[in-house]
């Protein structure tokens, strides 16, 4: 596609429910990243996928968070048993293997846990 | 403390004024990226700097990376309401500048431009 597509754009969920956030990167971009942006915070790195290499999960805040990338393209970020502190904007970005042009970000998914 | 410190945290200027936003690190920056974000939208890539002393311009926005590669500044000349938004710096501050892609971001600077 022309850009990085994320869905849904907004999600309101009850505390304790599981949610899935989807990211469709730019075609040909082998690197895919998930970041989280909370009110008053900068961007917090969550996870990084590069081709067929093992993902860098060092930013995931707890074992309730997981992510997959199927076929080297679409990625799903799953949050189990959501908590109110999970409320944030979840941003996905993709890039070419060599980061010369910066990431291209999606518009994000705004998650609200009530 | 933040690995990347941006200053100021917020800035309000009158249209037509010049302004500068700074991004400072205690570590060497291997690749410094400036992004702009409007409310409810994703981040838009502005510029990338890699070499010490490098300076790039796009329209009325100029970004510089100092010689020691530990600080960058973003300067907007003759600001317009369209410049309003959140400006974020992101950098590869990994060991040895591997630039494999994981960026650390500053907390952002909120810019308001009054017409």
Interface residues (C-beta under 8 A of the other chain):
Chain A: X4 X31 X33 X35 X40 X41 X42 X43 X45 X48 X50 X56 X91 X93 X95 X98 X99 X100 X101 X102 X103 X104 X105 X106 X107 X108 X110
Chain B: X2 X4 X31 X33 X35 X40 X41 X42 X43 X44 X45 X48 X88 X90 X92 X99 X100 X101 X102 X103 X104 X105 X106 X107 X108
